[in-house]
Amino acid sequence: MRFIYYGHACFALEIGGKHLLFDPFISPNELAKAIDPQTVPADFILISHAHFDHLADAEAIAKRTDATIITNWEIYEYFKKKGFEKIFPMNVGGKADFDFGTLKCVIAQHSSSFPDGSYGGTAMGFVIKSQEGNLYYSGDTGLSLDMQLIPSFAVLNYAVMPIGDVITMGIEDAVRAAHMLSCHKVIGVHYNTWGTIELDKDKAFELFNRNGLELILPEIGSGMDL
């Protein structure tokens, strides 16, 4: 399993020869200006909720790549009205098998609305189980006791979680979440895109280390094997 970071909460996983792109937000992100979204591959596009900073490039990338969009019912209807046919609707609690592995949708404590303010359905996180490893992407969320349920059905190798605070979890709650998840390797996302979510990296690394956890903060545009 390979992880590629495209900035903010946008990343990709390569599993079994398939490219899974999560929450495409590249072209409006000044920190990701070196990345051309027209070169980003995708076989599947997973959208956790409807906020602009999680689906800004989804339509263009889906058209170019013919990727299957996996998302909640309301976002499914949104893309269906735009003429997309390769869409797979899911919702919290649902599980489905794909050729990359098993995907289960879990609760994310966050709001969800489209750029025009219309309702965007329930925000979700995703748990992926595959022959190459298991990974949890929380989506935008606050700390939730529901996270304690995840180890009962998935032994996680990695957790991808927001750490920028203000509109999602900060580093303190991400540490508590990692313990609930029984996952000691955390990839931090959703920070530094704007001044309101600026991260003190030294403080973050120190807090995670003190709690026996590994915090991974990839450079935008970089990839690593998990």
Secondary structure as UniProt FT lines:
FT   STRAND          2..5
FT   TURN            8..9
FT   STRAND          11..15
FT   TURN            16..17
FT   STRAND          18..22
FT   TURN            27..28
FT   HELIX           30..32
FT   TURN            33..34
FT   HELIX           37..39
FT   STRAND          44..46
FT   HELIX           52..55
FT   TURN            56..57
FT   HELIX           58..65
FT   STRAND          68..71
FT   HELIX           73..81
FT   TURN            82..83
FT   STRAND          87..89
FT   TURN            92..93
FT   STRAND          95..98
FT   TURN            99..100
FT   STRAND          101..107
FT   TURN            115..116
FT   STRAND          124..130
FT   TURN            131..132
FT   STRAND          133..137
FT   HELIX           145..152
FT   STRAND          158..162
FT   HELIX           171..181
FT   STRAND          185..189
FT   HELIX           195..197
FT   HELIX           201..210
FT   TURN            211..212
FT   STRAND          214..216
FT   TURN            220..221
FT   STRAND          223..225
//
